[in-house]
Amino acid sequence: MRRTQIQLDEQTYQLVRRRAYEQGKSLSALVRETLAEAFGQAPARRLALKDFTSVGIGRSRQGALAPVSERHDEALVEAVAE
């Protein structure tokens, strides 16, 4: 994907911004989909959680120091002591 800039007059910007909000999309996503449709291209497939197969593979037992994300220093001391 390439990054680019466009300039819109205030009225067009407000219309695009409102439409993006109503559809729950980012302004960029709406512009990409609109351009794809205008040029007769299929819109890019929207990613779903199943597309991110690495999510959750690093789960571990946290034990009494849960959540380790907040108590990492104590967890490190405990792990080194073992």
DOZA-126240 format. One record per atom (N, C-alpha, C): residue number from 0; residue in three letters; atom name; x, y, z. Coordinates in Angstrom, 2 decimals, m for minus. Each point is the difference from the previous one (the first is absolute). Example, Ala and Ser with C-alpha at 12.3 -4.5 7.8 and 13.67 -1.06 7.14 Angstrom:
<sites>
<site k="0" r="ALA" a="N" px="13.19" py="m5.69" pz="7.80"/>
<site k="0" r="ALA" a="CA" px="m0.89" py="1.19" pz="0.00"/>
<site k="0" r="ALA" a="C" px="0.90" py="1.20" pz="0.00"/>
<site k="1" r="SER" a="N" px="m0.35" py="1.05" pz="m0.72"/>
<site k="1" r="SER" a="CA" px="0.82" py="1.19" pz="0.06"/>
<site k="1" r="SER" a="C" px="m0.77" py="1.09" pz="0.73"/>
</sites>
This chain:
<sites>
<site k="0" r="MET" a="N" px="0.85" py="m1.16" pz="0.00"/>
<site k="0" r="MET" a="CA" px="m0.85" py="1.16" pz="0.00"/>
<site k="0" r="MET" a="C" px="0.90" py="1.23" pz="0.00"/>
<site k="1" r="ARG" a="N" px="m0.38" py="0.99" pz="m0.75"/>
<site k="1" r="ARG" a="CA" px="0.76" py="1.25" pz="m0.08"/>
<site k="1" r="ARG" a="C" px="m0.72" py="1.09" pz="0.77"/>
<site k="2" r="ARG" a="N" px="0.77" py="0.81" pz="0.64"/>
<site k="2" r="ARG" a="CA" px="m0.54" py="1.14" pz="0.74"/>
<site k="2" r="ARG" a="C" px="m0.04" py="1.21" pz="m0.93"/>
<site k="3" r="THR" a="N" px="m1.10" py="0.75" pz="0.04"/>
<site k="3" r="THR" a="CA" px="m0.13" py="1.19" pz="m0.83"/>
<site k="3" r="THR" a="C" px="m0.82" py="1.05" pz="0.73"/>
<site k="4" r="GLN" a="N" px="0.00" py="1.19" pz="m0.51"/>
<site k="4" r="GLN" a="CA" px="m0.80" py="1.07" pz="0.56"/>
<site k="4" r="GLN" a="C" px="m0.96" py="0.52" pz="m1.06"/>
<site k="5" r="ILE" a="N" px="m1.17" py="0.40" pz="0.45"/>
<site k="5" r="ILE" a="CA" px="m0.94" py="0.67" pz="m0.89"/>
<site k="5" r="ILE" a="C" px="m0.52" py="1.24" pz="0.72"/>
<site k="6" r="GLN" a="N" px="m0.44" py="0.96" pz="m0.76"/>
<site k="6" r="GLN" a="CA" px="m0.59" py="1.19" pz="0.58"/>
<site k="6" r="GLN" a="C" px="m1.46" py="0.04" pz="m0.38"/>
<site k="7" r="LEU" a="N" px="m0.84" py="0.24" pz="0.99"/>
<site k="7" r="LEU" a="CA" px="m1.44" py="0.05" pz="m0.21"/>
<site k="7" r="LEU" a="C" px="m0.52" py="1.36" pz="0.46"/>
<site k="8" r="ASP" a="N" px="m1.01" py="0.50" pz="m0.68"/>
<site k="8" r="ASP" a="CA" px="m0.64" py="1.21" pz="0.49"/>
<site k="8" r="ASP" a="C" px="m0.75" py="m0.37" pz="1.28"/>
<site k="9" r="GLU" a="N" px="m0.31" py="0.96" pz="0.81"/>
<site k="9" r="GLU" a="CA" px="m0.59" py="m0.23" pz="1.32"/>
<site k="9" r="GLU" a="C" px="m1.31" py="m0.79" pz="m0.09"/>
<site k="10" r="GLN" a="N" px="m0.85" py="0.33" pz="m0.95"/>
<site k="10" r="GLN" a="CA" px="m1.29" py="m0.68" pz="m0.12"/>
<site k="10" r="GLN" a="C" px="0.20" py="m1.49" pz="m0.32"/>
<site k="11" r="THR" a="N" px="0.88" py="m0.30" pz="m0.94"/>
<site k="11" r="THR" a="CA" px="0.26" py="m1.40" pz="m0.36"/>
<site k="11" r="THR" a="C" px="0.61" py="m0.74" pz="1.17"/>
<site k="12" r="TYR" a="N" px="0.93" py="0.63" pz="0.68"/>
<site k="12" r="TYR" a="CA" px="0.64" py="m0.63" pz="1.16"/>
<site k="12" r="TYR" a="C" px="m1.05" py="m0.36" pz="1.05"/>
<site k="13" r="GLN" a="N" px="m0.90" py="0.92" pz="0.30"/>
<site k="13" r="GLN" a="CA" px="m1.03" py="m0.26" pz="1.01"/>
<site k="13" r="GLN" a="C" px="m0.93" py="m1.14" pz="m0.43"/>
<site k="14" r="LEU" a="N" px="m0.34" py="m0.04" pz="m1.29"/>
<site k="14" r="LEU" a="CA" px="m0.86" py="m1.09" pz="m0.51"/>
<site k="14" r="LEU" a="C" px="0.70" py="m1.35" pz="0.13"/>
<site k="15" r="VAL" a="N" px="1.27" py="m0.06" pz="m0.39"/>
<site k="15" r="VAL" a="CA" px="0.75" py="m1.26" pz="0.08"/>
<site k="15" r="VAL" a="C" px="0.18" py="m0.41" pz="1.46"/>
<site k="16" r="ARG" a="N" px="0.33" py="0.96" pz="0.83"/>
<site k="16" r="ARG" a="CA" px="0.19" py="m0.28" pz="1.42"/>
<site k="16" r="ARG" a="C" px="m1.27" py="m0.55" pz="0.64"/>
<site k="17" r="ARG" a="N" px="m1.13" py="0.62" pz="m0.32"/>
<site k="17" r="ARG" a="CA" px="m1.28" py="m0.46" pz="0.54"/>
<site k="17" r="ARG" a="C" px="m0.34" py="m1.41" pz="m0.48"/>
<site k="18" r="ARG" a="N" px="0.19" py="m0.24" pz="m1.30"/>
<site k="18" r="ARG" a="CA" px="m0.30" py="m1.33" pz="m0.56"/>
<site k="18" r="ARG" a="C" px="0.89" py="m1.06" pz="0.64"/>
<site k="19" r="ALA" a="N" px="1.28" py="0.30" pz="0.17"/>
<site k="19" r="ALA" a="CA" px="0.92" py="m0.96" pz="0.63"/>
<site k="19" r="ALA" a="C" px="m0.46" py="m0.31" pz="1.42"/>
<site k="20" r="TYR" a="N" px="m0.40" py="1.01" pz="0.74"/>
<site k="20" r="TYR" a="CA" px="m0.48" py="m0.18" pz="1.36"/>
<site k="20" r="TYR" a="C" px="m1.25" py="m0.88" pz="0.01"/>
<site k="21" r="GLU" a="N" px="m0.94" py="0.29" pz="m0.89"/>
<site k="21" r="GLU" a="CA" px="m1.25" py="m0.76" pz="m0.05"/>
<site k="21" r="GLU" a="C" px="0.24" py="m1.47" pz="m0.32"/>
<site k="22" r="GLN" a="N" px="1.02" py="m0.27" pz="m0.82"/>
<site k="22" r="GLN" a="CA" px="0.30" py="m1.38" pz="m0.40"/>
<site k="22" r="GLN" a="C" px="1.01" py="m0.66" pz="0.94"/>
<site k="23" r="GLY" a="N" px="0.49" py="0.74" pz="0.98"/>
<site k="23" r="GLY" a="CA" px="0.95" py="m0.57" pz="0.95"/>
<site k="23" r="GLY" a="C" px="1.35" py="m0.30" pz="m0.63"/>
<site k="24" r="LYS" a="N" px="0.41" py="0.85" pz="m0.94"/>
<site k="24" r="LYS" a="CA" px="1.26" py="m0.21" pz="m0.72"/>
<site k="24" r="LYS" a="C" px="0.88" py="1.22" pz="0.18"/>
<site k="25" r="SER" a="N" px="1.27" py="m0.19" pz="m0.27"/>
<site k="25" r="SER" a="CA" px="0.90" py="1.15" pz="m0.02"/>
<site k="25" r="SER" a="C" px="m0.25" py="0.77" pz="m1.29"/>
<site k="26" r="LEU" a="N" px="0.39" py="1.25" pz="0.00"/>
<site k="26" r="LEU" a="CA" px="m0.12" py="0.82" pz="m1.19"/>
<site k="26" r="LEU" a="C" px="0.78" py="m0.64" pz="m1.14"/>
<site k="27" r="SER" a="N" px="1.20" py="m0.48" pz="0.30"/>
<site k="27" r="SER" a="CA" px="0.84" py="m0.63" pz="m1.03"/>
<site k="27" r="SER" a="C" px="m0.66" py="m1.23" pz="m0.61"/>
<site k="28" r="ALA" a="N" px="m0.59" py="m0.84" pz="0.85"/>
<site k="28" r="ALA" a="CA" px="m0.66" py="m1.21" pz="m0.50"/>
<site k="28" r="ALA" a="C" px="m1.15" py="0.35" pz="m0.93"/>
<site k="29" r="LEU" a="N" px="m0.78" py="1.00" pz="0.39"/>
<site k="29" r="LEU" a="CA" px="m1.12" py="0.41" pz="m0.84"/>
<site k="29" r="LEU" a="C" px="0.47" py="0.53" pz="m1.35"/>
<site k="30" r="VAL" a="N" px="1.05" py="0.82" pz="0.00"/>
<site k="30" r="VAL" a="CA" px="0.53" py="0.53" pz="m1.25"/>
<site k="30" r="VAL" a="C" px="0.53" py="m1.13" pz="m0.87"/>
<site k="31" r="ARG" a="N" px="0.74" py="m0.95" pz="0.59"/>
<site k="31" r="ARG" a="CA" px="0.52" py="m1.15" pz="m0.78"/>
<site k="31" r="ARG" a="C" px="m1.13" py="m0.79" pz="m0.62"/>
<site k="32" r="GLU" a="N" px="m1.04" py="m0.30" pz="0.78"/>
<site k="32" r="GLU" a="CA" px="m1.12" py="m0.79" pz="m0.52"/>
<site k="32" r="GLU" a="C" px="m0.75" py="0.76" pz="m1.09"/>
<site k="33" r="THR" a="N" px="m0.18" py="1.28" pz="0.19"/>
<site k="33" r="THR" a="CA" px="m0.71" py="0.81" pz="m1.00"/>
<site k="33" r="THR" a="C" px="0.78" py="0.05" pz="m1.30"/>
<site k="34" r="LEU" a="N" px="1.31" py="0.19" pz="0.08"/>
<site k="34" r="LEU" a="CA" px="0.82" py="0.02" pz="m1.21"/>
<site k="34" r="LEU" a="C" px="0.01" py="m1.36" pz="m0.70"/>
<site k="35" r="ALA" a="N" px="0.11" py="m1.07" pz="0.78"/>
<site k="35" r="ALA" a="CA" px="m0.02" py="m1.34" pz="m0.59"/>
<site k="35" r="ALA" a="C" px="m1.30" py="m0.24" pz="m0.76"/>
<site k="36" r="GLU" a="N" px="m1.09" py="0.42" pz="0.60"/>
<site k="36" r="GLU" a="CA" px="m1.31" py="m0.15" pz="m0.65"/>
<site k="36" r="GLU" a="C" px="m0.09" py="0.85" pz="m1.27"/>
<site k="37" r="ALA" a="N" px="0.52" py="1.23" pz="0.06"/>
<site k="37" r="ALA" a="CA" px="m0.05" py="0.89" pz="m1.16"/>
<site k="37" r="ALA" a="C" px="0.81" py="m0.55" pz="m1.17"/>
<site k="38" r="PHE" a="N" px="1.07" py="m0.73" pz="0.29"/>
<site k="38" r="PHE" a="CA" px="0.85" py="m0.56" pz="m1.06"/>
<site k="38" r="PHE" a="C" px="m0.35" py="m1.44" pz="m0.31"/>
<site k="39" r="GLY" a="N" px="m1.10" py="m0.50" pz="0.56"/>
<site k="39" r="GLY" a="CA" px="m0.46" py="m1.34" pz="m0.32"/>
<site k="39" r="GLY" a="C" px="0.84" py="m1.11" pz="0.61"/>
<site k="40" r="GLN" a="N" px="0.66" py="0.28" pz="1.09"/>
<site k="40" r="GLN" a="CA" px="0.81" py="m1.01" pz="0.66"/>
<site k="40" r="GLN" a="C" px="m0.76" py="m0.56" pz="1.20"/>
<site k="41" r="ALA" a="N" px="0.32" py="m1.22" pz="0.34"/>
<site k="41" r="ALA" a="CA" px="m0.59" py="m0.59" pz="1.19"/>
<site k="41" r="ALA" a="C" px="0.65" py="0.63" pz="1.23"/>
<site k="42" r="PRO" a="N" px="m0.80" py="0.38" pz="0.99"/>
<site k="42" r="PRO" a="CA" px="0.60" py="0.57" pz="1.20"/>
<site k="42" r="PRO" a="C" px="0.86" py="m1.04" pz="0.72"/>
<site k="43" r="ALA" a="N" px="1.02" py="0.47" pz="0.69"/>
<site k="43" r="ALA" a="CA" px="0.88" py="m0.91" pz="0.74"/>
<site k="43" r="ALA" a="C" px="m0.82" py="m0.73" pz="1.05"/>
<site k="44" r="ARG" a="N" px="0.34" py="m1.26" pz="0.20"/>
<site k="44" r="ARG" a="CA" px="m0.70" py="m0.81" pz="0.99"/>
<site k="44" r="ARG" a="C" px="0.32" py="0.53" pz="1.40"/>
<site k="45" r="ARG" a="N" px="m1.01" py="0.15" pz="0.82"/>
<site k="45" r="ARG" a="CA" px="0.18" py="0.49" pz="1.35"/>
<site k="45" r="ARG" a="C" px="0.60" py="m1.11" pz="0.86"/>
<site k="46" r="LEU" a="N" px="1.01" py="0.33" pz="0.78"/>
<site k="46" r="LEU" a="CA" px="0.64" py="m0.99" pz="0.85"/>
<site k="46" r="LEU" a="C" px="m0.87" py="m0.35" pz="1.19"/>
<site k="47" r="ALA" a="N" px="0.08" py="m1.24" pz="0.42"/>
<site k="47" r="ALA" a="CA" px="m0.74" py="m0.47" pz="1.17"/>
<site k="47" r="ALA" a="C" px="1.00" py="m0.58" pz="1.00"/>
<site k="48" r="LEU" a="N" px="m0.44" py="m0.25" pz="1.20"/>
<site k="48" r="LEU" a="CA" px="0.87" py="m0.52" pz="1.04"/>
<site k="48" r="LEU" a="C" px="0.68" py="m1.31" pz="m0.44"/>
<site k="49" r="LYS" a="N" px="m0.71" py="m0.83" pz="m0.76"/>
<site k="49" r="LYS" a="CA" px="0.58" py="m1.28" pz="m0.44"/>
<site k="49" r="LYS" a="C" px="1.20" py="0.20" pz="m0.92"/>
<site k="50" r="ASP" a="N" px="0.16" py="1.20" pz="m0.58"/>
<site k="50" r="ASP" a="CA" px="1.15" py="0.28" pz="m0.86"/>
<site k="50" r="ASP" a="C" px="1.29" py="0.22" pz="0.81"/>
<site k="51" r="PHE" a="N" px="m0.15" py="0.21" pz="1.28"/>
<site k="51" r="PHE" a="CA" px="1.15" py="0.24" pz="0.86"/>
<site k="51" r="PHE" a="C" px="0.27" py="m1.24" pz="0.83"/>
<site k="52" r="THR" a="N" px="0.60" py="m1.00" pz="m0.63"/>
<site k="52" r="THR" a="CA" px="0.19" py="m1.29" pz="0.64"/>
<site k="52" r="THR" a="C" px="0.98" py="0.03" pz="1.16"/>
<site k="53" r="SER" a="N" px="0.81" py="1.04" pz="0.09"/>
<site k="53" r="SER" a="CA" px="0.97" py="0.05" pz="1.09"/>
<site k="53" r="SER" a="C" px="m0.59" py="0.57" pz="1.29"/>
<site k="54" r="VAL" a="N" px="m1.20" py="0.53" pz="m0.05"/>
<site k="54" r="VAL" a="CA" px="m0.62" py="0.57" pz="1.20"/>
<site k="54" r="VAL" a="C" px="m0.23" py="m1.10" pz="1.03"/>
<site k="55" r="GLY" a="N" px="0.52" py="0.20" pz="1.17"/>
<site k="55" r="GLY" a="CA" px="m0.21" py="m0.94" pz="1.10"/>
<site k="55" r="GLY" a="C" px="1.01" py="m1.12" pz="0.10"/>
<site k="56" r="ILE" a="N" px="0.97" py="m0.10" pz="m0.90"/>
<site k="56" r="ILE" a="CA" px="0.94" py="m1.12" pz="0.07"/>
<site k="56" r="ILE" a="C" px="1.00" py="0.15" pz="1.14"/>
<site k="57" r="GLY" a="N" px="0.11" py="1.19" pz="0.56"/>
<site k="57" r="GLY" a="CA" px="0.96" py="0.22" pz="1.08"/>
<site k="57" r="GLY" a="C" px="m0.63" py="m0.06" pz="1.37"/>
<site k="58" r="ARG" a="N" px="m1.13" py="m0.63" pz="0.14"/>
<site k="58" r="ARG" a="CA" px="m0.64" py="m0.08" pz="1.31"/>
<site k="58" r="ARG" a="C" px="0.83" py="m0.84" pz="0.95"/>
<site k="59" r="SER" a="N" px="m0.04" py="0.39" pz="1.26"/>
<site k="59" r="SER" a="CA" px="0.78" py="m0.73" pz="1.00"/>
<site k="59" r="SER" a="C" px="m0.77" py="m0.05" pz="1.30"/>
<site k="60" r="ARG" a="N" px="0.48" py="m0.87" pz="0.89"/>
<site k="60" r="ARG" a="CA" px="m0.59" py="m0.06" pz="1.34"/>
<site k="60" r="ARG" a="C" px="0.57" py="1.16" pz="0.79"/>
<site k="61" r="GLN" a="N" px="m0.84" py="0.82" pz="0.57"/>
<site k="61" r="GLN" a="CA" px="0.49" py="1.16" pz="0.72"/>
<site k="61" r="GLN" a="C" px="0.05" py="m0.22" pz="1.50"/>
<site k="62" r="GLY" a="N" px="m0.70" py="m0.97" pz="0.49"/>
<site k="62" r="GLY" a="CA" px="0.06" py="m0.33" pz="1.41"/>
<site k="62" r="GLY" a="C" px="m0.51" py="1.10" pz="0.91"/>
<site k="63" r="ALA" a="N" px="0.58" py="0.06" pz="1.20"/>
<site k="63" r="ALA" a="CA" px="m0.45" py="0.93" pz="1.04"/>
<site k="63" r="ALA" a="C" px="0.33" py="1.45" pz="m0.33"/>
<site k="64" r="LEU" a="N" px="0.88" py="0.23" pz="m0.96"/>
<site k="64" r="LEU" a="CA" px="0.40" py="1.37" pz="m0.32"/>
<site k="64" r="LEU" a="C" px="m0.79" py="0.61" pz="m1.15"/>
<site k="65" r="ALA" a="N" px="m1.13" py="m0.58" pz="m0.32"/>
<site k="65" r="ALA" a="CA" px="m0.82" py="0.53" pz="m1.08"/>
<site k="65" r="ALA" a="C" px="m0.57" py="1.35" pz="0.39"/>
<site k="66" r="PRO" a="N" px="m0.10" py="0.93" pz="m0.88"/>
<site k="66" r="PRO" a="CA" px="0.49" py="m0.03" pz="m1.38"/>
<site k="66" r="PRO" a="C" px="1.49" py="0.37" pz="m0.05"/>
<site k="67" r="VAL" a="N" px="0.76" py="m0.86" pz="m0.65"/>
<site k="67" r="VAL" a="CA" px="1.44" py="0.19" pz="m0.10"/>
<site k="67" r="VAL" a="C" px="0.33" py="1.29" pz="m0.75"/>
<site k="68" r="SER" a="N" px="m0.89" py="0.45" pz="m0.88"/>
<site k="68" r="SER" a="CA" px="0.26" py="1.24" pz="m0.72"/>
<site k="68" r="SER" a="C" px="0.14" py="1.18" pz="0.96"/>
<site k="69" r="GLU" a="N" px="m0.62" py="m0.09" pz="1.17"/>
<site k="69" r="GLU" a="CA" px="0.10" py="1.07" pz="0.99"/>
<site k="69" r="GLU" a="C" px="1.02" py="m0.32" pz="1.09"/>
<site k="70" r="ARG" a="N" px="0.28" py="m1.28" pz="0.20"/>
<site k="70" r="ARG" a="CA" px="0.89" py="m0.40" pz="1.10"/>
<site k="70" r="ARG" a="C" px="1.24" py="m0.71" pz="m0.54"/>
<site k="71" r="HIS" a="N" px="0.50" py="0.46" pz="m1.14"/>
<site k="71" r="HIS" a="CA" px="1.10" py="m0.67" pz="m0.70"/>
<site k="71" r="HIS" a="C" px="1.28" py="m0.04" pz="0.81"/>
<site k="72" r="ASP" a="N" px="0.30" py="1.04" pz="0.79"/>
<site k="72" r="ASP" a="CA" px="1.23" py="m0.01" pz="0.80"/>
<site k="72" r="ASP" a="C" px="m0.03" py="m1.11" pz="1.04"/>
<site k="73" r="GLU" a="N" px="m1.14" py="m0.15" pz="0.68"/>
<site k="73" r="GLU" a="CA" px="m0.14" py="m1.05" pz="0.98"/>
<site k="73" r="GLU" a="C" px="0.06" py="m1.38" pz="m0.66"/>
<site k="74" r="ALA" a="N" px="m0.60" py="m0.14" pz="m1.17"/>
<site k="74" r="ALA" a="CA" px="0.02" py="m1.27" pz="m0.71"/>
<site k="74" r="ALA" a="C" px="1.42" py="m0.36" pz="m0.43"/>
<site k="75" r="LEU" a="N" px="0.78" py="1.00" pz="m0.40"/>
<site k="75" r="LEU" a="CA" px="1.38" py="m0.25" pz="m0.41"/>
<site k="75" r="LEU" a="C" px="0.83" py="m0.48" pz="1.19"/>
<site k="76" r="VAL" a="N" px="m0.17" py="0.63" pz="1.15"/>
<site k="76" r="VAL" a="CA" px="0.73" py="m0.42" pz="1.20"/>
<site k="76" r="VAL" a="C" px="m0.36" py="m1.44" pz="0.35"/>
<site k="77" r="GLU" a="N" px="m1.30" py="m0.32" pz="m0.08"/>
<site k="77" r="GLU" a="CA" px="m0.44" py="m1.36" pz="0.31"/>
<site k="77" r="GLU" a="C" px="0.56" py="m1.01" pz="m0.98"/>
<site k="78" r="ALA" a="N" px="0.03" py="0.35" pz="m1.28"/>
<site k="78" r="ALA" a="CA" px="0.52" py="m0.92" pz="m1.02"/>
<site k="78" r="ALA" a="C" px="1.49" py="m0.22" pz="0.17"/>
<site k="79" r="VAL" a="N" px="0.75" py="1.03" pz="0.33"/>
<site k="79" r="VAL" a="CA" px="1.44" py="m0.13" pz="0.18"/>
<site k="79" r="VAL" a="C" px="0.32" py="m0.81" pz="1.24"/>
<site k="80" r="ALA" a="N" px="m0.83" py="0.14" pz="1.04"/>
<site k="80" r="ALA" a="CA" px="0.22" py="m0.73" pz="1.25"/>
<site k="80" r="ALA" a="C" px="m0.20" py="m1.50" pz="m0.17"/>
<site k="81" r="GLU" a="N" px="m0.80" py="m0.38" pz="m0.97"/>
<site k="81" r="GLU" a="CA" px="m0.27" py="m1.44" pz="m0.24"/>
<site k="81" r="GLU" a="C" px="1.18" py="m0.58" pz="m0.66"/>
</sites>
